[in-house]
Amino acid sequence: MLQRAWFDVDTVPLEVLERYEAAMQIPEWTNAFVQMMRVSPPSLSRLAPSVFCHVLVVNGLDDRLVPPSESRDFSQLFPNAELVELDECGHCPQEEQVELFCDCLTKFIYALKTNSVESSGSSSLV
């Protein structure tokens, strides 16, 4: 699964691999994961318009699990969403591009603090 989740699987740090391997050793972990993926969440298209807090959506442009077009559509559901797309990044930007992810998150939080978050539809390519 990491082969599909990361842009460059050869860059997965050993500690990240060890965490995933440890999780997969838990009895019934694989079954629980599969069952979780089968559960349908409440319709976001119905709920998202009522979420008025600012939302940050970060995705990798090379995500092979959730296509970037779906992340774009997802971000458009929220009235106050900011979309950040990371180049050369897959499904796990918080693991694959840690510094860049943290920088995006820090800027987002700082903008909230200073009330300068742009309205829905803003998009930046990093």
N, CA, C and O of each residue as an XYZ file, in Angstrom:
504
protein
N       0.816     -1.190      0.000
C       0.000      0.000      0.000
C       0.864      1.261      0.000
O       0.493      2.255     -0.625
N       2.006      1.239      0.687
C       2.876      2.411      0.684
C       3.365      2.735     -0.716
O       3.610      3.899     -1.032
N       3.507      1.726     -1.553
C       3.945      1.966     -2.926
C       2.959      2.878     -3.652
O       3.366      3.680     -4.492
N       1.692      2.767     -3.343
C       0.684      3.610     -3.987
C       0.480      4.919     -3.232
O       0.038      5.904     -3.824
N       0.792      4.949     -1.949
C       0.515      6.132     -1.143
C       1.594      7.206     -1.270
O       1.306      8.395     -1.133
N       2.823      6.794     -1.530
C       3.931      7.748     -1.582
C       4.325      8.027     -3.020
O       4.246      7.152     -3.883
N       4.752      9.261     -3.267
C       5.262      9.646     -4.585
C       6.516      8.839     -4.898
O       6.650      8.301     -5.997
N       7.434      8.752     -3.938
C       8.687      8.011     -4.111
C       8.874      7.093     -2.910
O       9.364      7.519     -1.864
N       8.484      5.842     -3.065
C       8.513      4.887     -1.953
C       9.928      4.680     -1.410
O      10.095      4.262     -0.264
N      10.934      4.966     -2.212
C      12.317      4.814     -1.750
C      12.695      5.856     -0.701
O      13.729      5.720     -0.046
N      11.886      6.878     -0.534
C      12.188      7.921      0.450
C      11.439      7.731      1.768
O      11.559      8.566      2.665
N      10.674      6.655      1.902
C       9.937      6.410      3.146
C      10.954      6.149      4.258
O      11.730      5.196      4.174
N      10.956      6.990      5.304
C      11.907      6.777      6.408
C      11.661      5.448      7.116
O      10.528      4.974      7.197
N      12.722      4.867      7.617
C      12.643      3.585      8.304
C      11.631      3.614      9.442
O      10.883      2.654      9.624
N      11.595      4.713     10.222
C      10.657      4.781     11.353
C       9.202      4.764     10.884
O       8.337      4.242     11.586
N       8.925      5.322      9.717
C       7.562      5.282      9.174
C       7.221      3.850      8.765
O       6.135      3.356      9.069
N       8.142      3.192      8.081
C       7.929      1.785      7.711
C       7.683      0.927      8.942
O       6.803      0.067      8.947
N       8.466      1.168      9.980
C       8.321      0.382     11.210
C       6.956      0.605     11.859
O       6.369     -0.334     12.396
N       6.442      1.845     11.815
C       5.111      2.118     12.377
C       4.034      1.362     11.615
O       3.137      0.770     12.214
N       4.128      1.384     10.287
C       3.135      0.662      9.488
C       3.256     -0.844      9.714
O       2.245     -1.537      9.831
N       4.474     -1.348      9.775
C       4.668     -2.780     10.016
C       4.139     -3.176     11.386
O       3.535     -4.239     11.529
N       4.355     -2.339     12.394
C       3.864     -2.637     13.743
C       2.335     -2.672     13.756
O       1.740     -3.548     14.384
N       1.702     -1.729     13.070
C       0.236     -1.708     13.018
C      -0.291     -2.972     12.367
O      -1.304     -3.521     12.802
N       0.379     -3.434     11.338
C      -0.107     -4.612     10.618
C       0.097     -5.902     11.408
O      -0.439     -6.944     11.030
N       0.858     -5.850     12.494
C       1.045     -7.017     13.353
C      -0.081     -7.163     14.370
O      -0.224     -8.216     14.991
N      -0.869     -6.128     14.542
C      -1.982     -6.173     15.486
C      -3.026     -7.150     14.943
O      -3.429     -7.038     13.785
N      -3.472     -8.113     15.771
C      -4.462     -9.071     15.295
C      -5.687     -8.372     14.707
O      -6.226     -7.438     15.301
N      -6.108     -8.825     13.563
C      -7.297     -8.322     12.869
C      -7.150     -6.896     12.332
O      -8.139     -6.293     11.915
N      -5.914     -6.343     12.338
C      -5.723     -4.980     11.841
C      -6.155     -4.863     10.383
O      -6.886     -3.942     10.021
N      -5.709     -5.784      9.560
C      -6.039     -5.719      8.140
C      -7.540     -5.797      7.932
O      -8.100     -5.035      7.143
N      -8.200     -6.717      8.637
C      -9.646     -6.855      8.526
C     -10.353     -5.571      8.980
O     -11.295     -5.111      8.334
N      -9.891     -5.004     10.090
C     -10.506     -3.772     10.596
C     -10.321     -2.631      9.597
O     -11.237     -1.838      9.381
N      -9.144     -2.549      8.994
C      -8.885     -1.494      8.008
C      -9.817     -1.641      6.808
O     -10.400     -0.661      6.343
N      -9.950     -2.858      6.315
C     -10.828     -3.106      5.169
C     -12.272     -2.759      5.519
O     -12.970     -2.142      4.715
N     -12.724     -3.147      6.706
C     -14.090     -2.839      7.135
C     -14.302     -1.329      7.266
O     -15.355     -0.808      6.898
N     -13.294     -0.634      7.792
C     -13.396      0.809      7.933
C     -13.552      1.471      6.564
O     -14.324      2.420      6.420
N     -12.835      0.983      5.574
C     -12.895      1.567      4.238
C     -14.248      1.320      3.570
O     -14.635      2.060      2.666
N     -14.957      0.300      4.001
C     -16.268     -0.029      3.423
C     -17.400      0.812      4.001
O     -18.460      0.930      3.386
N     -17.189      1.393      5.165
C     -18.227      2.177      5.822
C     -18.404      3.489      5.069
O     -17.432      4.184      4.773
N     -19.621      3.811      4.773
C     -19.909      5.065      4.076
C     -20.072      6.181      5.097
O     -20.937      6.104      5.970
N     -19.240      7.226      4.994
C     -19.406      8.357      5.917
C     -20.647      9.158      5.533
O     -21.179      8.993      4.435
N     -21.106     10.017      6.428
C     -22.232     10.874      6.059
C     -21.878     11.663      4.798
O     -20.706     11.950      4.553
N     -22.843     11.999      4.033
C     -22.604     12.721      2.797
C     -21.985     14.083      3.067
O     -22.626     14.967      3.634
N     -20.730     14.244      2.656
C     -20.063     15.522      2.853
C     -20.696     16.617      2.013
O     -20.727     17.782      2.409
N     -21.197     16.234      0.855
C     -21.815     17.243      0.011
C     -23.026     17.873      0.698
O     -23.397     19.009      0.405
N     -23.634     17.124      1.613
C     -24.789     17.632      2.351
C     -24.356     18.422      3.588
O     -24.979     19.428      3.928
N     -23.300     17.976      4.258
C     -22.884     18.583      5.519
C     -21.907     19.751      5.349
O     -21.958     20.708      6.121
N     -21.030     19.687      4.366
C     -19.946     20.657      4.232
C     -20.407     22.114      4.123
O     -19.776     22.981      4.729
N     -21.457     22.418      3.394
C     -21.854     23.829      3.292
C     -22.201     24.482      4.632
O     -22.195     25.708      4.752
N     -22.501     23.661      5.632
C     -22.830     24.218      6.945
C     -21.604     24.345      7.853
O     -21.726     24.764      9.004
N     -20.435     23.988      7.345
C     -19.193     24.113      8.112
C     -18.588     25.473      7.777
O     -18.013     25.653      6.703
N     -18.715     26.420      8.686
C     -18.263     27.781      8.408
C     -16.879     28.095      8.962
O     -16.348     29.177      8.711
N     -16.290     27.171      9.710
C     -14.922     27.414     10.148
C     -13.992     27.241      8.935
O     -14.366     26.634      7.932
N     -12.809     27.773      9.048
C     -11.845     27.653      7.959
C     -11.313     26.227      7.911
O     -11.053     25.609      8.944
N     -11.160     25.724      6.708
C     -10.733     24.345      6.484
C      -9.503     24.357      5.587
O      -9.474     25.043      4.565
N      -8.505     23.606      5.972
C      -7.306     23.457      5.156
C      -7.307     22.060      4.566
O      -7.383     21.072      5.297
N      -7.222     21.972      3.245
C      -7.129     20.694      2.550
C      -5.751     20.652      1.898
O      -5.428     21.487      1.054
N      -4.947     19.677      2.296
C      -3.609     19.521      1.731
C      -3.566     18.183      1.026
O      -3.900     17.150      1.607
N      -3.151     18.207     -0.239
C      -3.025     16.933     -0.942
C      -1.794     16.944     -1.824
O      -1.272     17.996     -2.195
N      -1.351     15.747     -2.147
C      -0.230     15.600     -3.057
C      -0.729     15.485     -4.490
O      -1.704     14.786     -4.767
N      -0.056     16.169     -5.384
C      -0.456     16.114     -6.791
C      -0.202     14.746     -7.413
O      -0.714     14.441     -8.489
N       0.593     13.926     -6.729
C       0.902     12.586     -7.237
C       0.217     11.503     -6.401
O       0.690     10.369     -6.336
N      -0.891     11.860     -5.768
C      -1.667     10.914     -4.956
C      -2.336      9.906     -5.885
O      -3.122     10.274     -6.759
N      -2.012      8.624     -5.683
C      -2.602      7.564     -6.505
C      -3.769      6.867     -5.793
O      -4.397      5.972     -6.357
N      -4.052      7.281     -4.558
C      -5.188      6.707     -3.829
C      -6.419      7.605     -3.922
O      -7.532      7.120     -4.125
N      -6.222      8.899     -3.776
C      -7.301      9.877     -3.930
C      -6.823     10.881     -4.974
O      -5.944     11.694     -4.687
N      -7.380     10.836     -6.167
C      -6.925     11.733     -7.225
C      -7.040     13.206     -6.812
O      -7.989     13.584     -6.126
N      -6.074     14.038     -7.227
C      -6.131     15.461     -6.891
C      -7.453     16.124     -7.264
O      -7.891     17.048     -6.578
N      -8.083     15.677     -8.321
C      -9.371     16.269     -8.714
C     -10.413     16.066     -7.609
O     -11.266     16.928     -7.395
N     -10.347     14.931     -6.908
C     -11.290     14.695     -5.808
C     -11.007     15.618     -4.625
O     -11.933     16.082     -3.960
N      -9.730     15.884     -4.364
C      -9.390     16.825     -3.291
C      -9.855     18.228     -3.640
O     -10.318     18.972     -2.776
N      -9.728     18.585     -4.911
C     -10.219     19.905     -5.350
C     -11.734     19.994     -5.155
O     -12.248     20.975     -4.618
N     -12.431     18.958     -5.599
C     -13.888     18.927     -5.428
C     -14.254     18.981     -3.946
O     -15.176     19.695     -3.552
N     -13.525     18.219     -3.130
C     -13.758     18.181     -1.687
C     -13.609     19.569     -1.084
O     -14.452     20.001     -0.298
N     -12.544     20.267     -1.449
C     -12.315     21.594     -0.874
C     -13.412     22.579     -1.277
O     -13.726     23.503     -0.527
N     -13.987     22.384     -2.449
C     -15.041     23.286     -2.926
C     -16.358     23.107     -2.155
O     -17.241     23.960     -2.233
N     -16.487     22.017     -1.422
C     -17.709     21.773     -0.654
C     -17.836     22.715      0.535
O     -18.943     22.983      1.001
N     -16.711     23.214      1.024
C     -16.693     24.034      2.235
C     -16.671     25.521      1.871
O     -15.928     25.929      0.978
N     -17.471     26.322      2.551
C     -17.513     27.757      2.247
C     -16.179     28.469      2.472
O     -15.871     29.437      1.776
N     -15.391     28.004      3.429
C     -14.140     28.690      3.791
C     -12.954     27.735      3.747
O     -12.248     27.557      4.740
N     -12.746     27.130      2.596
C     -11.655     26.165      2.471
C     -10.477     26.769      1.721
O     -10.634     27.598      0.825
N      -9.314     26.330      2.114
C      -8.089     26.653      1.383
C      -7.491     25.326      0.937
O      -7.342     24.399      1.734
N      -7.154     25.246     -0.334
C      -6.560     24.045     -0.904
C      -5.090     24.302     -1.173
O      -4.725     25.296     -1.800
N      -4.249     23.394     -0.690
C      -2.820     23.447     -0.978
C      -2.455     22.132     -1.642
O      -2.718     21.059     -1.098
N      -1.853     22.217     -2.812
C      -1.440     21.023     -3.553
C       0.085     20.969     -3.579
O       0.747     21.926     -3.982
N       0.626     19.845     -3.146
C       2.072     19.698     -3.063
C       2.595     18.860     -4.232
O       2.120     17.752     -4.480
N       3.562     19.400     -4.929
C       4.175     18.715     -6.060
C       5.095     17.605     -5.552
O       5.678     17.712     -4.473
N       5.215     16.563     -6.328
C       6.048     15.402     -5.978
C       5.696     14.863     -4.597
O       6.567     14.602     -3.767
N       4.410     14.708     -4.379
C       3.912     14.220     -3.099
C       2.710     13.331     -3.357
O       1.884     13.621     -4.222
N       2.619     12.245     -2.600
C       1.523     11.302     -2.753
C       0.415     11.534     -1.743
O       0.049     12.676     -1.464
N      -0.116     10.454     -1.198
C      -1.311     10.463     -0.349
C      -1.037     10.930      1.080
O      -1.965     11.331      1.782
N       0.200     10.885      1.512
C       0.527     11.172      2.918
C       1.459     12.375      3.042
O       2.609     12.205      3.447
N       1.005     13.587      2.709
C       1.911     14.736      2.769
C       2.472     14.983      4.165
O       3.585     15.491      4.301
N       1.721     14.634      5.196
C       2.186     14.835      6.566
C       3.356     13.921      6.903
O       4.063     14.169      7.879
N       3.575     12.871      6.121
C       4.707     11.973      6.324
C       5.769     12.148      5.243
O       6.967     12.068      5.515
N       5.319     12.385      4.031
C       6.234     12.417      2.893
C       6.932     13.763      2.718
O       8.094     13.811      2.313
N       6.243     14.837      3.017
C       6.792     16.191      2.888
C       6.561     16.926      4.220
O       5.875     17.946      4.271
N       7.146     16.387      5.282
C       6.868     16.867      6.643
C       7.106     18.368      6.778
O       6.231     19.087      7.261
N       8.269     18.850      6.362
C       8.580     20.272      6.524
C       7.607     21.150      5.757
O       7.102     22.142      6.283
N       7.353     20.783      4.528
C       6.441     21.561      3.693
C       5.025     21.523      4.248
O       4.336     22.543      4.273
N       4.588     20.347      4.693
C       3.264     20.213      5.295
C       3.149     21.104      6.532
O       2.174     21.839      6.684
N       4.140     21.034      7.404
C       4.118     21.847      8.627
C       4.160     23.337      8.294
O       3.522     24.141      8.974
N       4.903     23.710      7.257
C       4.949     25.104      6.829
C       3.569     25.561      6.369
O       3.120     26.646      6.739
N       2.891     24.741      5.564
C       1.535     25.075      5.102
C       0.576     25.210      6.277
O      -0.227     26.142      6.333
N       0.668     24.275      7.210
C      -0.211     24.297      8.377
C       0.067     25.523      9.242
O      -0.863     26.173      9.719
N       1.341     25.835      9.444
C       1.716     27.003     10.244
C       1.204     28.286      9.606
O       0.662     29.149     10.297
N       1.372     28.420      8.292
C       0.882     29.609      7.589
C      -0.636     29.722      7.698
O      -1.175     30.813      7.886
N      -1.318     28.585      7.577
C      -2.779     28.569      7.682
C      -3.219     29.034      9.072
O      -4.106     29.877      9.200
N      -2.595     28.480     10.101
C      -2.955     28.845     11.477
C      -2.618     30.306     11.750
O      -3.395     31.015     12.390
N      -1.463     30.757     11.267
C      -1.085     32.157     11.457
C      -2.094     33.075     10.759
O      -2.485     34.106     11.306
N      -2.509     32.693      9.553
C      -3.489     33.496      8.821
C      -4.814     33.548      9.581
O      -5.478     34.584      9.601
N      -5.197     32.441     10.203
C      -6.418     32.449     11.022
C      -6.265     33.432     12.180
O      -7.175     34.195     12.506
N      -5.091     33.385     12.780
C      -4.828     34.254     13.927
C      -4.887     35.720     13.527
O      -5.327     36.567     14.305
N      -4.448     36.014     12.323
C      -4.436     37.405     11.870
C      -5.641     37.733     10.991
O      -5.716     38.805     10.392
N      -6.586     36.784     10.926
C      -7.821     36.968     10.157
C      -7.588     37.280      8.689
O      -8.304     38.088      8.099
N      -6.580     36.634      8.096
C      -6.318     36.928      6.692
C      -6.445     35.696      5.801
O      -5.893     35.673      4.701
N      -7.164     34.673      6.261
C      -7.387     33.492      5.425
C      -8.278     33.889      4.270
O      -9.315     34.521      4.472
N      -7.884     33.524      3.051
C      -8.683     33.859      1.882
C      -9.940     33.021      1.853
O     -10.032     31.998      2.532
N     -10.902     33.453      1.072
C     -12.167     32.741      0.973
C     -12.024     31.472      0.161
O     -10.979     31.211     -0.435
N     -13.078     30.694      0.146
C     -13.125     29.425     -0.572
C     -12.683     29.594     -2.001
O     -12.950     30.614     -2.636
N     -12.007     28.588     -2.499
C     -11.599     28.593     -3.897
C     -10.145     28.977     -4.067
O      -9.582     28.796     -5.146
N      -9.521     29.509     -3.012
C      -8.111     29.848     -3.169
C      -7.313     28.561     -3.287
O      -7.611     27.556     -2.641
N      -6.321     28.618     -4.104
C      -5.527     27.430     -4.355
C      -4.082     27.839     -4.524
O      -3.785     28.842     -5.172
N      -3.191     27.075     -3.949
C      -1.780     27.374     -4.153
C      -1.053     26.091     -4.496
O      -1.335     25.030     -3.939
N      -0.142     26.198     -5.394
C       0.681     25.074     -5.799
C       2.044     25.281     -5.211
O       2.707     26.270     -5.521
N       2.492     24.353     -4.350
C       3.780     24.478     -3.695
C       4.742     23.511     -4.342
O       5.906     23.441     -3.947
